[in-house]
């Protein structure tokens, strides 16, 4: 599971107020490099919950990866942004799309209900008594 | 995004087909069955493509934050008419059991897709004649979607319809013609090298 998906996931279980963002407890993670796409990153940036993304990187032990405030569209669309190692575009790209959570747990901030991540797949399936009407 | 990814065949095929569009496309797949999500992972990996796979009921957990963000949704739902109880069966039955008229899961999928589809988004869904595809189109039309039967295919056991839905407002200057003419779509498809994955009528 990548952090892009984590940024979109909430608990839907009964008792959750927002169920978001899910706290990340990571046991195993890996990185897999892929080519950055500036258009995609510029498009997705305004849809992201930045504090949730930053919190996720902290949970991974990468507090230096992202700034507290999001990059600007100008920074992402600047000439050479995709090539600049350690620049704002590459950092966002790394955080969103290159980190893979293999094993861990997602925890609902409202109820502390745990959703396991196993072999990269989060299990959001609810028990019968947890399903909202 | 694929809802009900099963073996992973469809999402993997989609990712392979769109690979030449470059690195700007992200893929998601969901399934209620944990064996299915594991199998989908394996199929994706075997073909060198990636999708984030989530074990969940339809898109439960994604509705709010993925709202209006998905450009393409593909669904091969559990469409077989079965007794209602069969829907609750865990295991492989969740891949086919559709309850009354095979519509009970479809009718939960459609409003979920409505939440996730972007303004320019497309939904592709495969249905049986038993599911009353025209009724499905009518329901979607009432929600503001244009619709088209892209493909009809009959086997010994099934009469299959591939349906496509998109927001009426983005159907083009002449929405009724856009609803009938497959020309623009097939020319885009013909540019892709993986035509063997598509029937010639698509």
Interface residues (C-beta under 8 A of the other chain):
Chain A: X1 X2 X4 X5 X7 X8 X9 X10 X11 X12 X19 X20 X32 X34 X35 X36 X37 X39 X40 X47 X49 X97 X119 X120 X121 X122 X123 X124 X125 X126
Chain B: X22 X23 X24 X25 X26 X28 X32 X34 X37 X38 X41 X50 X52 X53 X54 X55 X56 X57 X60 X61 X62 X63 X64 X65 X66 X69
